[in-house]
Amino acid sequence: MRCRRCPRLVEWRERVAREKRAAFREESYWGRPVPAFGDPNPRLLVVGLAPAAHGANRTGRMFTGDRSGDWLYRALHRAGFANRSESTHRDDGLELTDVVVTAAVRCAPPGNRPAPAERDACAPWLDAELGLLDGLRAIVALGGFAYVQTLRVLAERGVEVPRPRVPFGHGVEVSLPASGPGRRARTLLGSYHPSQQNTFTGRLTEEMFDSVWRRARELVDSRGSSVPT
């Protein structure tokens, strides 16, 4: 990915890659937009906020090399979606089954706060993924930003999302009708983001996080038929 659509994000991701953090000064940073990672034919899609400056912006793989990723991949491993519980770099042997991990914004934003124009500029990437992933049965949105953006992109694709919008909350579920012939109805699950702000304060515990992935596993393994429109 070589997108340079958002000048502020381009400047930040490349500056971080040049200046580096002392702990990673010997490493070559990715410093570019970060692509989705996982099974090419998933039944579950995970949508995060954006790459971390010294996590995915360094390693080039979503949720890899930072504490949020530690939480995510441990949970995916416990739920049977990952072959290992750690994600440290692109060649560490991690493989995902039935799930792909992406983000609402593909470049690291300063302060983890994308501007509305940057969010909108990145929306076509999520839209394209949703258009390609015919077998999806569930989507997990990590945090309110990803939750709202996922619903926005789905609505723009013509999916009938509830109005008024169901408020974000940990464990919230939104039923989504099938968006085309041969496609299945899907469920959007909300989860608090496994950021240090949430995990260090106890707002998100591992049991709370695991409950979302247990529910995702139930939805993925359900045998409901496709619902043509």
MOPENOR-V635622 format. One record per pair of residues at least 6 apart in sequence whose C-alpha atoms are under 8 Angstrom apart, sorted by sequence separation. I is the first residue (numbers start at 1). GAP is how many residues later the second one is. D is the distance in whole Angstrom. If there is no record, write none. Layout:
BEGIN
i/gap/d
I/GAP/D
I/GAP/D
END
This chain:
BEGIN
i/gap/d
4/6/6
51/6/6
56/6/5
59/6/7
63/6/4
64/6/8
76/6/6
77/6/6
141/6/5
155/6/6
178/6/5
179/6/8
192/6/8
198/6/5
199/6/6
56/7/6
58/7/8
62/7/8
63/7/8
77/7/6
78/7/8
87/7/7
154/7/7
177/7/7
178/7/4
55/8/7
56/8/5
77/8/5
86/8/7
166/8/7
177/8/5
178/8/7
20/9/8
55/9/6
56/9/6
63/9/8
73/9/7
76/9/7
105/9/7
141/9/7
176/9/6
177/9/6
55/10/4
56/10/8
74/10/8
75/10/8
84/10/6
151/10/7
175/10/8
176/10/5
194/10/7
17/11/8
18/11/8
51/11/6
52/11/8
54/11/7
55/11/5
73/11/8
74/11/4
83/11/6
84/11/8
175/11/6
176/11/6
193/11/8
17/12/5
51/12/7
54/12/7
73/12/5
74/12/7
82/12/7
83/12/6
162/12/8
175/12/5
176/12/7
192/12/7
17/13/7
73/13/6
82/13/6
83/13/7
105/13/8
174/13/6
175/13/6
17/14/5
52/14/7
73/14/7
82/14/5
83/14/8
105/14/6
161/14/8
173/14/7
174/14/5
16/15/7
70/15/8
81/15/6
82/15/6
104/15/7
161/15/6
173/15/6
174/15/7
70/16/6
81/16/5
106/16/7
160/16/7
173/16/5
14/17/5
34/17/7
70/17/7
80/17/8
81/17/6
105/17/6
159/17/7
160/17/7
172/17/6
173/17/7
192/17/8
13/18/5
14/18/7
69/18/7
81/18/7
104/18/7
105/18/8
159/18/7
171/18/6
172/18/5
191/18/7
13/19/7
104/19/7
159/19/8
171/19/5
172/19/8
148/20/8
159/20/6
170/20/5
171/20/6
147/21/7
158/21/7
169/21/6
170/21/4
191/21/7
10/22/8
34/22/7
65/22/7
104/22/7
168/22/6
169/22/7
170/22/5
190/22/8
34/23/7
64/23/5
65/23/5
103/23/8
169/23/7
189/23/7
33/24/8
37/24/7
63/24/8
64/24/6
65/24/7
126/24/8
144/24/6
32/25/7
35/25/8
36/25/8
37/25/6
64/25/6
144/25/8
30/26/8
31/26/5
34/26/6
35/26/7
36/26/7
64/26/8
127/26/6
30/27/6
31/27/6
34/27/6
35/27/7
126/27/7
127/27/8
189/27/8
29/28/7
30/28/5
32/28/8
34/28/7
61/28/7
29/29/4
30/29/6
31/29/8
59/29/8
60/29/8
61/29/6
2/30/7
3/30/7
28/30/7
29/30/6
30/30/5
59/30/6
60/30/7
123/30/7
127/30/7
1/31/7
2/31/7
29/31/8
59/31/7
1/32/6
187/32/8
1/33/7
21/33/7
1/34/7
20/34/8
16/37/7
16/38/8
62/39/7
13/40/7
17/40/8
62/40/7
171/40/8
184/40/8
17/41/7
62/41/8
171/41/6
184/41/7
185/41/7
104/42/6
184/42/4
185/42/6
103/43/7
147/43/6
183/43/5
184/43/5
13/44/7
182/44/6
183/44/6
184/44/8
104/45/7
182/45/7
183/45/6
104/46/8
144/46/8
181/46/7
182/46/6
137/47/7
139/47/8
141/47/7
143/47/7
181/47/4
135/48/7
136/48/7
137/48/7
138/48/5
139/48/6
140/48/6
141/48/6
142/48/6
143/48/6
144/48/8
178/48/7
180/48/6
181/48/6
134/49/6
135/49/7
137/49/5
138/49/5
139/49/5
140/49/5
141/49/5
142/49/5
143/49/5
178/49/6
179/49/8
180/49/6
57/50/7
136/50/7
137/50/7
138/50/6
139/50/6
140/50/6
141/50/6
142/50/6
143/50/5
177/50/8
178/50/6
179/50/7
57/51/6
138/51/7
140/51/7
142/51/5
178/51/7
51/52/7
142/52/8
46/53/7
48/53/8
50/53/5
44/54/6
45/54/6
46/54/6
47/54/6
48/54/6
49/54/5
50/54/6
51/54/8
42/55/7
43/55/5
44/55/5
45/55/5
46/55/5
47/55/5
48/55/4
49/55/5
50/55/5
51/55/6
53/55/5
39/56/8
42/56/4
43/56/6
44/56/7
45/56/6
46/56/6
47/56/5
48/56/6
49/56/6
50/56/6
51/56/6
52/56/6
53/56/7
38/57/7
39/57/6
41/57/7
42/57/5
45/57/8
46/57/8
47/57/6
50/57/6
51/57/5
52/57/8
53/57/8
38/58/5
39/58/6
41/58/8
42/58/6
50/58/6
51/58/8
38/59/7
39/59/6
50/59/7
38/60/8
39/60/6
40/60/7
52/60/7
38/61/6
39/61/5
38/62/4
50/62/7
37/63/6
38/63/6
36/64/7
37/64/5
36/65/6
37/65/7
36/66/4
35/67/7
36/67/7
35/71/7
34/72/5
33/73/5
34/73/6
33/74/5
32/75/7
33/75/8
140/76/8
139/77/8
138/78/7
138/81/6
137/82/7
138/82/7
137/83/6
42/91/7
45/91/7
41/92/7
43/92/5
44/92/6
47/92/7
42/93/6
43/93/4
44/93/6
45/93/7
46/93/6
47/93/6
48/93/6
49/93/7
13/94/7
41/94/7
42/94/6
43/94/5
44/94/5
45/94/5
46/94/5
47/94/5
48/94/5
49/94/7
13/95/6
43/95/7
44/95/6
45/95/6
46/95/6
47/95/6
48/95/7
12/96/7
13/96/7
44/96/8
46/96/7
49/96/6
10/97/8
12/97/7
49/97/5
9/98/6
12/98/7
48/98/6
9/99/7
47/99/6
9/100/6
47/100/8
9/101/8
47/103/8
6/112/6
6/115/7
5/116/7
72/122/7
71/123/6
68/125/8
69/125/8
68/126/5
68/127/5
67/128/7
68/128/7
67/129/7
75/131/8
79/131/8
78/132/8
75/134/7
79/134/6
71/135/8
75/135/6
79/135/6
76/137/7
75/138/7
79/138/7
48/145/8
44/172/7
44/176/7
43/177/6
END
